[in-house]
Amino acid sequence: MIKAIFFDLDDTLLWDKKSVKEAFVATCRAAEQRCGLNPDELEEAVRENARELYSSYETYPFTQMIGINPFEGLWGEFLDETEDFEKLSKIVPEYRKNAWTLGLKQLGVDDPDFGAELSELFPKNRRKVPFVYEDTFQVLDTLKKDYRLVLITNGSPDLQNTKLTITSELVPYFDHIVISGGYGKGKPDKGIFEHALSLMSLEKDEAIMVGDNLNTDILGANRAGIKSVWINREEKERNEVEPVYEIRKLSDLYDVLEKMR
């Protein structure tokens, strides 16, 4: 019998992709006003340079293990008290500045000072635009009556808690919030799921995991022997990772739980 539901945070409950997109739009608009650059082209150039730079730092294996993406690097402070996070925290100011400066340069504007300015504007813009999916609160309200809810999210505790601070209405729904950077390994490592089960004193067949990412949420749950529910809002193609259930929107979860009864 299912007693608890584990949820992923980014792009499952919070619409992180949209928040990042809107922050880019606002920041690139400043470059359009100043230099007449095409904002879409600048966004693409900065994203490209950010990905490339991010993977070149010695912190890359750590960020991959914990699950911190290049665009979180463009606005996170990573003020977490471990050696790896301290390294990351020292690297990100330079990383951000370079990503924006190289993006500008790619479009013919060689201006490191303006690159630095945009790199500080982007985090401000990102903090202003927290998006939650329209059915998130309604579904959590309904489920909270019958199930215990747990959040399992990859990332830096400092940054994930920042996201939760700017959408503070989410926090009270959860009995526990497990963040990979605090645990020490990210999804798809099965340990983080087993850790969540132990916090709740539950067996693996008493919980289900709901998430948008086949390679982290679903693979990790499968490895831990927890039934997985893939929320596939964008009708993505499946890969070799097989979820037990697939849904299109959060409210489809009611039917899944009904079937499992």
VEXZA-543675 format. One line per 4 residues: number of its first residue (from 1); for each residue x, y, z of N, C-alpha, C. Coordinates in nm, 4 decimals, padded with zeros to 6 digits. Atoms other than C-alpha are relative to their C-alpha. Layout:
NUM = X Y Z X Y Z X Y Z  ...
end
This chain:
1 = 00.0837 -00.1202 00.0000 00.0000 00.0000 00.0000 00.0879 00.1263 00.0000  -00.0804 -00.1224 00.0114 00.1350 00.3422 -00.0973 -00.0346 00.0959 00.1145  00.0199 -00.0928 -00.1128 00.1851 00.5691 00.2039 00.0634 00.1366 -00.0253  -00.0719 -00.1267 00.0224 00.4190 00.8361 00.0654 00.0263 00.0209 -00.1488
5 = -00.0343 -00.0362 00.1377 00.4838 01.0189 -00.2591 00.1242 00.0886 00.0034  -00.1233 -00.0777 00.0136 00.8338 01.1409 -00.3425 -00.0109 00.0838 -00.1277  00.0044 -00.0889 00.1164 00.8490 01.4404 -00.5747 00.1373 00.0594 -00.0283  -00.1090 -00.0850 00.0468 01.1268 01.5959 -00.7773 -00.0493 00.1446 00.0072
9 = 00.0381 -00.1416 -00.0067 01.1322 01.9779 -00.7636 00.0017 00.0677 -00.1381  -00.0154 -00.0794 00.1226 01.2684 02.1372 -01.0847 -00.0651 -00.0672 -00.1203  00.0726 00.0445 00.1183 01.0423 02.0981 -01.3882 -00.0937 -00.1174 00.0280  00.1069 00.0914 -00.0415 00.8123 01.8692 -01.1895 -00.1063 00.0810 00.0739
13 = 00.0906 -00.0899 -00.0735 00.6579 02.1118 -00.9386 00.0272 00.1460 -00.0354  -00.0412 -00.1346 00.0443 00.8557 02.4272 -01.0196 00.0324 -00.0047 -00.1484  -00.0287 -00.0054 00.1440 00.8771 02.5304 -01.3847 00.1313 00.0739 -00.0187  -00.1325 -00.0617 -00.0002 01.2497 02.5969 -01.3750 00.0425 00.0467 -00.1397
17 = -00.0391 -00.0369 00.1372 01.3020 02.5996 -01.7533 -00.0588 00.1349 -00.0395  00.0651 -00.1264 00.0345 01.0531 02.8830 -01.7887 00.0651 00.1160 00.0755  -00.0664 -00.1043 -00.0794 01.2188 03.0805 -01.5066 00.1336 00.0400 -00.0620  -00.1300 -00.0266 00.0635 01.5589 03.0475 -01.6750 -00.0206 00.0760 -00.1311
21 = 00.0293 -00.0645 00.1287 01.4102 03.1429 -02.0131 -00.0364 00.1477 00.0195  00.0442 -00.1383 -00.0238 01.2415 03.4559 -01.8718 00.1151 00.0876 00.0500  -00.1166 -00.0752 -00.0482 01.5630 03.5599 -01.6939 00.0931 00.0350 -00.1172  -00.0785 -00.0276 00.1209 01.7508 03.5277 -02.0251 -00.0646 00.1105 -00.0831
25 = 00.0721 -00.0992 00.0810 01.4828 03.7285 -02.2074 00.0233 00.1402 00.0564  -00.0149 -00.1318 -00.0641 01.5024 04.0150 -01.9558 00.1438 00.0512 -00.0099  -00.1411 -00.0405 00.0006 01.8847 04.0164 -01.9464 00.0470 00.0335 -00.1413  -00.0417 -00.0237 00.1389 01.9319 03.9920 -02.3234 -00.0670 00.1253 -00.0574
29 = 00.0664 -00.1236 00.0422 01.6835 04.2764 -02.3672 00.0872 00.1216 00.0347  -00.0903 -00.1097 -00.0400 01.9291 04.5004 -02.1801 00.1123 00.0157 -00.1032  -00.1062 -00.0050 00.1029 02.1942 04.4078 -02.4396 -00.0547 00.0526 -00.1323  00.0634 -00.0516 00.1226 01.9503 04.4802 -02.7207 -00.0092 00.1533 00.0084
33 = 00.0140 -00.1458 -00.0185 01.8860 04.8274 -02.5768 00.1349 00.0711 -00.0081  -00.1325 -00.0638 -00.0045 02.2555 04.8998 -02.5237 00.0736 -00.0106 -00.1340  -00.0869 00.0235 00.1173 02.4130 04.7453 -02.8357 -00.0773 -00.0385 -00.1259  00.0790 00.0394 00.1165 02.1249 04.6585 -03.0673 00.0124 -00.1462 -00.0381
37 = -00.0168 00.1428 00.0320 02.2002 04.2856 -03.0430 -00.1353 -00.0711 -00.0032  00.1197 00.0846 00.0029 01.9384 04.0256 -03.1303 -00.0044 -00.0821 00.1298  00.0012 00.0676 -00.1306 01.8277 03.8942 -02.7870 -00.0005 -00.1522 -00.0098  00.0030 00.1469 00.0147 01.7565 03.5394 -02.9127 00.1379 -00.0545 -00.0345
41 = -00.1351 00.0443 00.0388 02.0992 03.5136 -03.0734 00.0968 00.0092 00.1176  -00.0879 -00.0138 -00.1168 02.2681 03.6412 -02.7590 -00.0268 -00.1112 00.1014  00.0345 00.1088 -00.0938 02.0798 03.3932 -02.5409 00.0638 -00.1302 -00.0447  -00.0558 00.1245 00.0534 02.1861 03.1067 -02.7671 00.1519 -00.0022 00.0165
45 = -00.1469 -00.0083 -00.0112 02.5501 03.2262 -02.7672 00.0447 -00.0163 00.1456  -00.0373 00.0097 -00.1420 02.5600 03.2627 -02.3870 -00.0234 -00.1419 00.0505  00.0275 00.1381 -00.0424 02.3970 02.9221 -02.3307 00.1111 -00.0942 -00.0492  -00.1038 00.0836 00.0614 02.6500 02.7621 -02.5677 00.1338 00.0158 00.0743
49 = -00.1264 -00.0256 -00.0694 02.9497 02.9285 -02.3998 -00.0061 -00.0455 00.1455  00.0157 00.0435 -00.1397 02.8112 02.8548 -02.0527 00.0215 -00.1507 00.0104  -00.0146 00.1473 -00.0040 02.7842 02.4820 -02.1279 00.1467 -00.0410 -00.0159  -00.1387 00.0347 00.0296 03.1354 02.4700 -02.2704 00.0932 00.0344 00.1165
53 = -00.0837 -00.0429 -00.1131 03.2975 02.6682 -01.9890 -00.0232 -00.0892 00.1221  00.0399 00.0744 -00.1210 03.1090 02.4815 -01.7177 00.0671 -00.1373 00.0053  -00.0580 00.1350 00.0034 03.2378 02.1450 -01.8341 00.1530 00.0017 00.0028  -00.1466 -00.0090 00.0021 03.5977 02.2765 -01.8422 00.0608 00.0158 00.1396
57 = -00.0536 -00.0246 -00.1348 03.6287 02.3451 -01.4664 00.0221 -00.1305 00.0754  -00.0274 00.1209 -00.0801 03.7702 02.0989 -01.2137 -00.1216 -00.0416 00.0831  00.1200 00.0311 -00.0798 03.4335 02.1174 -01.0319 -00.1046 -00.0772 -00.0803  00.1041 00.0600 00.0855 03.2478 01.9609 -01.3278 -00.0441 -00.1401 00.0465
61 = 00.0452 00.1320 -00.0455 03.2527 01.5971 -01.2050 -00.0886 00.0091 00.1256  00.0803 -00.0190 -00.1217 03.1195 01.7155 -00.8672 -00.1400 00.0523 -00.0344  00.1319 -00.0561 00.0348 02.8411 01.9251 -01.0240 -00.0855 -00.1037 -00.0721  00.0751 00.1078 00.0662 02.7431 01.6277 -01.2398 -00.0547 -00.0997 00.1011
65 = 00.0421 00.0992 -00.1010 02.7301 01.3928 -00.9392 -00.1155 00.0539 00.0857  00.1024 -00.0611 -00.0858 02.5199 01.6367 -00.7322 -00.1222 00.0416 -00.0826  00.1102 -00.0387 00.0867 02.3111 01.7445 -01.0297 -00.0224 00.1506 -00.0027  00.0103 -00.1464 00.0094 02.3826 02.1164 -01.0774 00.0335 00.0370 -00.1449
69 = -00.0216 -00.0234 00.1426 02.3426 02.2391 -01.4346 00.0659 00.1361 -00.0262  -00.0717 -00.1246 00.0306 02.5288 02.5226 -01.6153 -00.0818 00.1262 00.0264  00.0819 -00.1205 -00.0131 02.2330 02.7608 -01.5922 -00.0279 00.0323 00.1475  00.0028 -00.0269 -00.1442 02.2110 02.7173 -01.2150 00.1307 00.0681 00.0406
73 = -00.1283 -00.0662 -00.0235 02.5786 02.8132 -01.2193 -00.0015 00.1477 -00.0355  00.0083 -00.1406 00.0401 02.4773 03.1408 -01.3839 -00.0706 00.0882 00.1027  00.0646 -00.0863 -00.1015 02.2824 03.2522 -01.0761 00.0178 -00.0463 00.1441  -00.0167 00.0501 -00.1371 02.3631 03.0324 -00.7746 00.1241 00.0562 00.0681
77 = -00.1168 -00.0456 -00.0781 02.5973 03.1442 -00.4954 00.0787 -00.1190 00.0553  -00.0606 00.1238 -00.0513 02.6660 02.7908 -00.3608 00.0735 00.0212 00.1319  -00.0612 -00.0300 -00.1300 02.7337 02.9065 -00.0059 -00.0188 -00.1176 00.0960  00.0132 00.1214 -00.0808 02.7394 02.5496 00.1246 00.1361 -00.0346 00.0584
81 = -00.1256 00.0129 -00.0746 02.9984 02.4426 00.3754 00.0732 -00.1315 -00.0235  -00.0900 00.1132 00.0260 03.1919 02.1701 00.2002 00.1077 00.0512 -00.0950  -00.1147 -00.0417 00.0816 03.5224 02.1891 00.0168 -00.0397 00.0159 -00.1472  00.0408 -00.0053 00.1411 03.3624 02.1136 -00.3227 -00.0866 00.1210 -00.0285
85 = 00.0854 -00.1173 00.0212 03.0967 02.3811 -00.2828 00.0797 00.1305 00.0142  -00.0842 -00.1195 -00.0143 03.3582 02.6312 -00.1640 00.0779 00.0273 -00.1296  -00.0700 -00.0139 00.1299 03.5559 02.5647 -00.4851 -00.0952 00.0573 -00.1046  00.0994 -00.0433 00.0986 03.2416 02.6090 -00.6926 -00.0377 00.1462 00.0214
89 = 00.0375 -00.1370 -00.0347 03.1495 02.9274 -00.5112 00.1073 00.1006 -00.0455  -00.1100 -00.0880 00.0440 03.4936 03.0740 -00.5938 00.0042 00.0121 -00.1528  -00.0076 00.0034 00.1471 03.4686 02.9746 -00.9612 -00.1144 00.0784 -00.0655  00.1173 -00.0494 00.0756 03.1148 03.0988 -01.0429 00.0041 00.1482 -00.0391
93 = 00.0011 -00.1392 00.0476 03.1734 03.4787 -01.0511 00.0739 00.0164 -00.1339  -00.0805 -00.0035 00.1226 03.4432 03.4335 -01.3164 -00.0732 -00.0716 -00.1144  00.0762 00.0798 00.0986 03.2367 03.1659 -01.4971 -00.1136 00.0826 -00.0608  00.1138 -00.0800 00.0477 02.9324 03.3940 -01.5196 00.0469 00.1136 -00.0907
97 = -00.0524 -00.1138 00.0768 03.1342 03.6909 -01.6388 00.0487 -00.0469 -00.1371  -00.0539 00.0511 00.1266 03.3110 03.4825 -01.9042 -00.1093 -00.0475 -00.0947  00.1092 00.0507 00.0847 02.9908 03.3181 -02.0303 -00.0680 00.1153 -00.0740  00.0670 -00.1145 00.0628 02.8287 03.6560 -02.0930 00.0952 00.0782 -00.0925
101 = -00.0976 -00.0736 00.0819 03.1473 03.8230 -02.2239 00.0263 -00.0722 -00.1324  -00.0237 00.0786 00.1224 03.2134 03.5405 -02.4726 -00.1228 -00.0006 -00.0899  00.1247 -00.0067 00.0768 02.8466 03.5442 -02.5774 -00.0091 00.1303 -00.0773  -00.0016 -00.1313 00.0666 02.8715 03.9157 -02.6541 00.1017 00.0016 -00.1147
105 = -00.1102 -00.0024 00.0964 03.2019 03.8657 -02.8347 -00.0356 -00.0785 -00.1272  00.0429 00.0838 00.1122 03.0536 03.5923 -03.0530 -00.0894 00.0800 -00.0963  00.0875 -00.0831 00.0832 02.8042 03.8545 -03.1780 00.0655 00.1343 -00.0349  -00.0744 -00.1168 00.0475 03.0766 04.1128 -03.2375 00.0128 00.1151 00.0988
109 = -00.0143 -00.1064 -00.1013 03.0679 04.3108 -02.9102 00.1053 -00.0440 00.1015  -00.1090 00.0373 -00.0901 03.4013 04.2913 -02.7259 00.0013 00.0986 00.1169  00.0176 -00.0941 -00.1109 03.3136 04.4494 -02.3907 -00.0123 -00.0762 00.1332  00.0016 00.0775 -00.1246 03.4168 04.2582 -02.0740 -00.0755 00.0697 00.1138
113 = 00.0717 -00.0713 -00.1067 03.2735 04.5318 -01.8489 -00.1506 -00.0202 -00.0131  00.1431 00.0216 00.0217 02.9303 04.4950 -02.0067 -00.0358 -00.1472 00.0251  00.0188 00.1424 -00.0309 02.9700 04.1160 -01.9867 -00.0174 -00.0208 00.1497  00.0082 00.0098 -00.1468 03.0291 04.1534 -01.6119 -00.1338 00.0547 00.0509
117 = 00.1274 -00.0624 -00.0398 02.7255 04.3804 -01.5830 -00.1185 -00.0951 -00.0254  00.1076 00.0938 00.0334 02.4982 04.1307 -01.7596 00.0039 -00.1235 00.0908  -00.0139 00.1190 -00.0863 02.6385 03.8467 -01.5471 -00.0553 00.0254 00.1400  00.0599 -00.0337 -00.1304 02.5181 04.0313 -01.2360 -00.1496 00.0277 -00.0127
121 = 00.1425 -00.0271 00.0238 02.1852 04.1256 -01.3911 -00.0803 -00.1305 -00.0086  00.0710 00.1266 00.0186 02.0934 03.7654 -01.4812 -00.0485 -00.0610 00.1332  00.0488 00.0546 -00.1271 02.0821 03.6387 -01.1168 -00.1150 00.0808 00.0601  00.1095 -00.0846 -00.0516 01.8645 03.9360 -01.0191 -00.1293 -00.0307 -00.0740
125 = 00.1188 00.0317 00.0796 01.6267 03.8616 -01.3042 -00.0542 -00.1392 00.0316  00.0443 00.1382 -00.0291 01.6195 03.4882 -01.2217 -00.0773 -00.0062 00.1326  00.0685 00.0016 -00.1296 01.5171 03.5569 -00.8616 -00.1403 00.0621 -00.0066  00.1301 -00.0680 00.0126 01.2239 03.7697 -00.9826 -00.1067 -00.0865 -00.0649
129 = 00.0979 00.0740 00.0812 01.0591 03.4974 -01.1910 -00.0140 -00.1471 00.0407  00.0239 00.1402 -00.0355 00.9735 03.1849 -00.9929 -00.1352 -00.0451 -00.0589  00.1245 00.0531 00.0564 00.7159 02.9840 -01.1910 -00.0313 -00.1363 00.0610  00.0493 00.1286 -00.0495 00.5087 02.7012 -01.0439 -00.1045 -00.0454 -00.1016
133 = 00.1022 00.0484 00.0939 00.2989 02.4777 -01.2726 -00.1393 00.0267 00.0564  00.1316 -00.0474 -00.0463 -00.0657 02.5776 -01.2607 -00.0752 -00.1025 00.0857  00.0731 00.1003 -00.0801 -00.1847 02.2440 -01.1137 00.0761 -00.0457 00.1252  -00.0847 00.0488 -00.1105 00.0959 02.2049 -00.8559 -00.0709 00.0068 00.1362
137 = 00.0560 -00.0157 -00.1356 -00.0784 02.3449 -00.5476 -00.1292 -00.0784 00.0186  00.1261 00.0727 -00.0076 -00.4162 02.1929 -00.6245 00.0252 -00.1501 00.0233  -00.0313 00.1429 -00.0134 -00.2625 01.8447 -00.6621 00.0607 -00.0295 00.1376  -00.0613 00.0215 -00.1318 -00.0483 01.8784 -00.3482 -00.1046 00.0095 00.1115
141 = 00.1093 -00.0132 -00.0989 -00.3545 01.9957 -00.1508 -00.0789 -00.1292 00.0116  00.0805 00.1228 00.0021 -00.5474 01.6871 -00.2569 00.0781 -00.1176 00.0573  -00.0801 00.1162 -00.0417 -00.2634 01.4380 -00.2024 00.0372 00.0045 00.1476  -00.0439 -00.0173 -00.1399 -00.1608 01.5794 00.1356 -00.1004 -00.0602 00.0981
145 = 00.1040 00.0559 -00.0896 -00.4914 01.4545 00.2812 00.0233 -00.1486 00.0264  -00.0101 00.1464 -00.0114 -00.4058 01.0878 00.2178 00.1421 -00.0560 00.0006  -00.1373 00.0506 00.0119 -00.0291 01.0647 00.1694 00.0984 00.0926 00.0696  -00.1104 -00.0827 -00.0492 00.2936 01.1807 00.3269 00.0840 00.0378 -00.1226
149 = -00.0705 -00.0504 00.1182 00.4903 01.3930 00.0804 00.1445 00.0349 00.0340  -00.1442 -00.0242 -00.0182 00.8679 01.4154 00.0409 00.0537 00.0609 -00.1292  -00.0652 -00.0616 00.1152 01.0778 01.6336 -00.1882 00.1414 -00.0549 -00.0086  -00.1380 00.0456 00.0221 01.3942 01.4795 -00.3356 00.0539 00.0764 -00.1199
153 = -00.0474 -00.0880 00.1069 01.5867 01.7356 -00.5371 00.1516 -00.0018 -00.0111  -00.1435 -00.0132 00.0240 01.9302 01.7416 -00.6954 00.0395 00.1462 00.0099  -00.0518 -00.1364 00.0014 02.1414 02.0490 -00.6361 00.0688 00.0408 00.1286  -00.0642 -00.0601 -00.1167 02.3110 02.2773 -00.3884 -00.1076 00.0368 00.1016
157 = 00.0999 -00.0400 -00.0998 02.1201 02.3171 -00.0585 -00.0237 00.1512 -00.0004  00.0139 -00.1452 00.0018 02.1903 02.6903 -00.0759 -00.0919 00.0452 -00.1142  00.0791 -00.0440 00.1153 02.0423 02.7260 -00.4247 -00.1414 -00.0576 00.0034  00.1351 00.0588 -00.0028 01.7524 02.4804 -00.3845 -00.0856 00.0679 00.1079
161 = 00.0748 -00.0711 -00.1046 01.6542 02.6526 -00.0592 -00.0353 00.1425 -00.0420  00.0348 -00.1313 00.0562 01.6697 02.9872 -00.2425 -00.1258 -00.0129 -00.0857  00.1198 00.0225 00.0831 01.4202 02.8471 -00.4958 -00.1231 -00.0194 00.0877  00.1138 00.0257 -00.0892 01.2005 02.7293 -00.2082 -00.0377 00.1243 00.0805
165 = 00.0307 -00.1257 -00.0703 01.2283 03.0670 -00.0326 -00.0841 00.0907 -00.0880  00.0773 -00.0891 00.0877 01.0973 03.2487 -00.3396 -00.1309 -00.0648 -00.0468  00.1326 00.0627 00.0189 00.8122 02.9952 -00.3691 -00.0357 -00.0683 00.1324  00.0062 00.0544 -00.1363 00.7675 02.9512 00.0041 -00.1296 -00.0775 00.0298
169 = 00.1257 00.0725 -00.0223 00.4095 02.8208 -00.0258 00.0165 -00.1507 -00.0199  -00.0223 00.1436 00.0239 00.5538 02.4852 -00.1410 00.0450 -00.0746 00.1249  -00.0729 00.0678 -00.1081 00.7520 02.4090 00.1723 -00.0906 -00.0756 00.0990  00.0798 00.0680 -00.1030 00.4708 02.3248 00.4205 -00.0621 -00.1331 -00.0421
173 = 00.0605 00.1268 00.0445 00.3430 02.0370 00.2060 00.0849 -00.1217 00.0351  -00.0917 00.1141 -00.0055 00.6503 01.8232 00.2701 00.0439 -00.0364 00.1413  -00.0499 00.0525 -00.1283 00.7378 01.6037 00.5665 00.1518 00.0121 00.0062  -00.1468 -00.0115 00.0078 01.0999 01.6033 00.4508 00.0381 00.0584 -00.1355
177 = -00.0577 -00.0518 00.1239 01.3049 01.7904 00.1913 00.1448 -00.0489 -00.0051  -00.1325 00.0616 00.0117 01.6099 01.5930 00.0780 00.0698 00.0618 -00.1214  -00.0743 -00.0670 00.1071 01.8701 01.7830 -00.1276 00.1329 -00.0731 -00.0199  -00.1160 00.0859 00.0279 02.1475 01.5905 -00.3005 00.1306 00.0561 00.0567
181 = -00.1235 -00.0608 -00.0503 02.4211 01.8403 -00.2027 00.0164 -00.0165 00.1496  -00.0046 00.0249 -00.1448 02.3324 01.7831 00.1635 00.0220 -00.1473 00.0292  -00.0145 00.1450 -00.0188 02.3125 01.4060 00.1261 00.1394 -00.0469 -00.0422  -00.1352 00.0369 00.0444 02.6398 01.3801 -00.0709 00.0056 -00.0638 -00.1365
185 = 00.0090 00.0545 00.1367 02.5218 01.2175 -00.3951 -00.1373 00.0337 -00.0543  00.1279 -00.0363 00.0607 02.2489 01.3017 -00.6430 -00.0707 -00.1177 -00.0650  00.0711 00.0956 00.0844 01.9820 01.1083 -00.8278 00.0782 -00.0114 -00.1311  00.0698 00.1263 -00.0207 02.0105 00.8545 -00.9965 00.0632 -00.0962 00.1024
189 = -00.0552 00.0893 -00.1025 02.2169 00.7166 -00.7058 -00.1152 -00.0500 00.0879  00.1159 00.0534 -00.0733 01.9791 00.4827 -00.5266 00.0044 00.0377 00.1487  -00.0154 -00.0308 -00.1423 02.1191 00.5881 -00.1879 -00.0881 00.1132 00.0483  00.0789 -00.1156 -00.0430 01.9318 00.9189 -00.1816 -00.1472 -00.0389 00.0182
193 = 00.1370 00.0501 -00.0135 01.6020 00.7330 -00.2294 -00.0133 -00.0860 00.1268  00.0008 00.0846 -00.1210 01.6901 00.4808 00.0419 00.0074 00.0866 00.1255  -00.0082 -00.0964 -00.1108 01.7806 00.7732 00.2682 -00.1389 00.0594 00.0293  00.1352 -00.0560 -00.0173 01.4346 00.9255 00.2081 -00.0939 -00.1031 00.0626
197 = 00.0826 00.1068 -00.0602 01.2681 00.5904 00.2874 00.0294 -00.0132 00.1489  -00.0364 00.0183 -00.1419 01.4625 00.5627 00.6125 -00.0482 00.1172 00.0850  00.0522 -00.1166 -00.0737 01.3651 00.9181 00.7157 -00.1480 -00.0179 00.0336  00.1445 00.0186 -00.0161 01.0017 00.8133 00.6751 -00.0355 -00.1339 00.0649
201 = 00.0217 00.1366 -00.0512 01.0475 00.4613 00.8213 -00.0936 -00.0798 -00.0901  00.0840 00.0687 00.0985 00.9001 00.3140 00.5048 00.0783 -00.1068 -00.0750  -00.0578 00.0992 00.0910 00.9639 00.0106 00.2853 -00.0128 00.0526 -00.1431  -00.0025 -00.0537 00.1373 01.0342 00.0596 -00.0854 -00.1331 -00.0141 -00.0735
205 = 00.1289 00.0156 00.0694 00.6898 -00.0688 -00.1896 -00.1095 00.0890 00.0599  00.0984 -00.0904 -00.0618 00.5204 00.1962 00.0292 00.0120 00.1441 -00.0521  -00.0192 -00.1352 00.0547 00.6393 00.4943 -00.1784 00.0023 -00.0056 -00.1520  -00.0218 -00.0151 00.1442 00.6295 00.6155 -00.5378 00.0782 00.1291 -00.0226
209 = -00.0805 -00.1182 00.0353 00.8581 00.8669 -00.7092 -00.0575 00.0634 -00.1259  00.0521 -00.0742 00.1150 00.7267 01.1357 -00.9445 00.1058 00.1009 -00.0458  -00.1002 -00.0951 00.0496 00.9709 01.3258 -01.1674 -00.0030 00.0111 -00.1504  00.0020 -00.0274 00.1444 01.0310 01.4682 -01.5136 00.1203 -00.0560 -00.0731
213 = -00.1258 00.0363 00.0645 01.3794 01.3300 -01.5779 00.0217 -00.1516 00.0060  -00.0190 00.1451 00.0063 01.4217 00.9714 -01.6955 00.1345 -00.0423 00.0577  -00.1368 00.0419 -00.0353 01.7979 00.9676 -01.6288 00.0358 00.0237 00.1463  -00.0277 -00.0239 -00.1429 01.7794 01.0920 -01.2678 -00.1143 -00.0533 00.0858
217 = 00.1144 00.0364 -00.0852 01.4330 01.0628 -01.1103 -00.0443 -00.1449 -00.0211  00.0599 00.1305 00.0307 01.3109 00.7519 -01.2881 00.1032 -00.1117 00.0147  -00.1062 00.1009 -00.0124 01.6399 00.5609 -01.3162 00.0335 -00.0251 00.1475  -00.0332 00.0149 -00.1424 01.7186 00.6293 -00.9488 -00.1063 -00.0759 00.0776
221 = 00.1106 00.0704 -00.0673 01.3754 00.5164 -00.8301 00.0004 -00.1478 -00.0386  -00.0052 00.1398 00.0464 01.3994 00.2022 -01.0448 00.1113 -00.0767 00.0713  -00.1144 00.0665 -00.0667 01.7405 00.1236 -00.8942 -00.0300 -00.0296 00.1470  00.0317 00.0176 -00.1429 01.5997 00.1654 -00.5436 -00.1214 -00.0909 00.0211
225 = 00.1159 00.0891 -00.0118 01.3039 -00.0612 -00.6222 -00.1286 00.0734 00.0358  00.1190 -00.0817 -00.0280 01.0532 00.2257 -00.5869 -00.0745 00.0206 -00.1318  00.0779 -00.0207 00.1233 00.7698 00.2509 -00.8394 00.0160 00.1442 -00.0479  -00.0297 -00.1326 00.0556 00.8355 00.5416 -01.0761 -00.1139 00.0505 -00.0881
229 = 00.1006 -00.0661 00.0841 00.5974 00.7892 -01.2395 00.0700 00.1136 -00.0744  -00.0657 -00.1013 00.0838 00.7386 00.9901 -01.5296 -00.1013 00.1036 -00.0459  00.0869 -00.1066 00.0493 00.5702 01.3248 -01.5855 00.0627 00.0569 -00.1272  -00.0544 -00.0319 00.1321 00.6191 01.3880 -01.9556 -00.0890 00.1063 -00.0655
233 = 00.0855 -00.1083 00.0505 00.4555 01.7252 -02.0223 00.0316 00.0361 -00.1447  -00.0424 -00.0463 00.1332 00.6541 01.7891 -02.3404 00.0001 -00.1113 -00.1050  00.0073 00.1147 00.0918 00.5869 01.4499 -02.5008 00.1370 -00.0376 -00.0570  -00.1363 00.0388 00.0397 00.9545 01.3587 -02.5070 00.0020 -00.1478 -00.0380
237 = -00.0225 00.1411 00.0338 01.0787 01.0355 -02.6596 00.0575 -00.0710 00.1218  -00.0619 00.0798 -00.1068 01.1602 00.7600 -02.4139 00.1399 -00.0432 -00.0419  -00.1278 00.0642 00.0292 01.5131 00.6276 -02.3846 -00.0062 -00.1413 00.0581  00.0029 00.1392 -00.0485 01.6177 00.2900 -02.2409 -00.0519 -00.0101 00.1445
241 = 00.0512 00.0029 -00.1384 01.4980 00.3910 -01.8912 -00.1529 -00.0114 -00.0044  00.1439 00.0266 00.0062 01.1487 00.2505 -01.8368 -00.0700 00.0416 00.1296  00.0806 -00.0302 -00.1180 00.9122 00.4249 -01.5940 -00.1112 -00.1041 00.0154  00.1126 00.0918 -00.0202 00.6405 00.2100 -01.4374 -00.1278 00.0649 -00.0546
245 = 00.1152 -00.0746 00.0521 00.3843 00.4803 -01.5214 00.0494 00.1256 -00.0711  -00.0303 -00.1267 00.0672 00.3830 00.7787 -01.7547 -00.1254 00.0867 00.0036  00.1137 -00.0926 -00.0031 00.1611 01.0858 -01.7114 00.0353 00.1261 -00.0780  -00.0204 -00.1228 00.0775 00.1150 01.4084 -01.9099 -00.0051 00.1248 00.0879
249 = 00.0116 -00.1135 -00.0925 00.0196 01.6382 -01.6214 -00.0132 -00.0533 00.1414  -00.0057 00.0420 -00.1397 00.0391 01.6289 -01.2437 -00.1314 -00.0622 00.0478  00.1296 00.0514 -00.0482 -00.3337 01.5717 -01.1923 -00.0291 -00.1421 -00.0505  00.0150 00.1394 00.0443 -00.3032 01.2435 -01.3906 00.0457 -00.0995 00.1075
253 = -00.0494 00.0846 -00.1098 -00.1394 01.1117 -01.0752 -00.1152 -00.0656 00.0774  00.1162 00.0581 -00.0704 -00.4853 01.0550 -00.9219 -00.0362 -00.1360 -00.0586  00.0357 00.1272 00.0656 -00.5576 00.7835 -01.1817 00.1021 -00.1087 00.0307  -00.1064 00.0961 -00.0313 -00.2214 00.6176 -01.1186 -00.0195 -00.0564 00.1408
257 = 00.0173 00.0448 -00.1395 -00.2843 00.6054 -00.7438 -00.1251 -00.0873 00.0149  00.1245 00.0804 00.0003 -00.6349 00.4708 -00.8062 00.0294 -00.1405 -00.0492  -00.0390 00.1310 00.0541 -00.4894 00.1882 -01.0200 00.0782 -00.0806 00.1029  -00.0879 00.0705 -00.0953 -00.2366 00.1056 -00.7488 -00.0753 -00.0482 00.1225
261 = 00.0831 00.0474 -00.1126 -00.5092 00.0695 -00.4896 -00.0556 -00.1392 -00.0298
end
